């Protein structure tokens, strides 16, 4: 039993290393391209397995061409968090909508995660937290006033 589990872990690590290698070689825009690339290297993987690998590796889609990329670098120095927020909102966010203390941000496909990370790293006092999907982010503000202030700030960055 332990041998099998150990073998599975090694296969997973190898597969994930190959995924990163493939991303370095060519743009991979979807799981089907990724599956074909792995198959060419002798690795057969299901869609569900690739979805887990993408999530575990923290892969995101680039804004420029929609190709998967490695996660952005670790948290930037404290002074650059506001700059990172400004850049992420300008680059990724396409719409802002507020309901009471909740703000919904719209992004392009695959871009919500990167923008949510920038919001979290900015450590804004009015933000309790974020939840990111593929193209939508839910930002939870402490109260309605903070949400209104944040809505105005974010709208100023995207317009």
LINGIKA-V550376 format. One record per residue. RES is the residue in one letter. D_LAST is the distance of its C-alpha to the last C-alpha in whole Angstrom. Layout:
res->RES d_last->D_LAST
res->RES d_last->D_LAST
This chain:
res->X d_last->58
res->X d_last->56
res->X d_last->57
res->X d_last->55
res->X d_last->52
res->X d_last->52
res->X d_last->52
res->X d_last->49
res->X d_last->47
res->X d_last->48
res->X d_last->47
res->X d_last->44
res->X d_last->43
res->X d_last->44
res->X d_last->42
res->X d_last->39
res->X d_last->40
res->X d_last->40
res->X d_last->37
res->X d_last->35
res->X d_last->38
res->X d_last->36
res->X d_last->33
res->X d_last->34
res->X d_last->36
res->X d_last->33
res->X d_last->30
res->X d_last->31
res->X d_last->28
res->X d_last->30
res->X d_last->33
res->X d_last->35
res->X d_last->35
res->X d_last->36
res->X d_last->39
res->X d_last->40
res->X d_last->39
res->X d_last->41
res->X d_last->44
res->X d_last->45
res->X d_last->45
res->X d_last->48
res->X d_last->46
res->X d_last->45
res->X d_last->43
res->X d_last->41
res->X d_last->38
res->X d_last->38
res->X d_last->39
res->X d_last->37
res->X d_last->34
res->X d_last->36
res->X d_last->36
res->X d_last->32
res->X d_last->31
res->X d_last->34
res->X d_last->33
res->X d_last->29
res->X d_last->28
res->X d_last->24
res->X d_last->23
res->X d_last->21
res->X d_last->18
res->X d_last->19
res->X d_last->22
res->X d_last->23
res->X d_last->26
res->X d_last->27
res->X d_last->27
res->X d_last->28
res->X d_last->27
res->X d_last->25
res->X d_last->27
res->X d_last->28
res->X d_last->26
res->X d_last->25
res->X d_last->27
res->X d_last->26
res->X d_last->24
res->X d_last->22
res->X d_last->20
res->X d_last->17
res->X d_last->17
res->X d_last->17
res->X d_last->15
res->X d_last->12
res->X d_last->13
res->X d_last->13
res->X d_last->10
res->X d_last->8
res->X d_last->11
res->X d_last->12
res->X d_last->10
res->X d_last->9
res->X d_last->10
res->X d_last->11
res->X d_last->14
res->X d_last->16
res->X d_last->20
res->X d_last->22
res->X d_last->22
res->X d_last->20
res->X d_last->17
res->X d_last->16
res->X d_last->14
res->X d_last->14
res->X d_last->14
res->X d_last->16
res->X d_last->20
res->X d_last->21
res->X d_last->18
res->X d_last->18
res->X d_last->21
res->X d_last->19
res->X d_last->16
res->X d_last->19
res->X d_last->21
res->X d_last->18
res->X d_last->18
res->X d_last->22
res->X d_last->22
res->X d_last->20
res->X d_last->23
res->X d_last->21
res->X d_last->23
res->X d_last->22
res->X d_last->21
res->X d_last->25
res->X d_last->24
res->X d_last->22
res->X d_last->23
res->X d_last->22
res->X d_last->23
res->X d_last->22
res->X d_last->19
res->X d_last->18
res->X d_last->18
res->X d_last->20
res->X d_last->19
res->X d_last->22
res->X d_last->22
res->X d_last->25
res->X d_last->24
res->X d_last->22
res->X d_last->21
res->X d_last->20
res->X d_last->18
res->X d_last->17
res->X d_last->16
res->X d_last->14
res->X d_last->12
res->X d_last->11
res->X d_last->10
res->X d_last->9
res->X d_last->6
res->X d_last->6
res->X d_last->6
res->X d_last->4
res->X d_last->0
